[in-house]
Amino acid sequence: MEIAFAYTTGKKIFLLNDFPDQPYIHDEIHAMEPVVLNGNLSLII
């Protein structure tokens, strides 16, 4: 729910790790165009 709120309010979305393996979750999150950090927090700055 939080990720959907961030998306609708135009906030940039970050994922600490890669997309989950569940296809239905992957498609929904991918549509919101998040930045995948893969554990690298320096990409936020």
Secondary structure as UniProt FT lines:
FT   HELIX           2..8
FT   TURN            9..10
FT   STRAND          14..15
FT   HELIX           23..31
FT   STRAND          35..36
FT   TURN            38..39
FT   HELIX           41..44
//
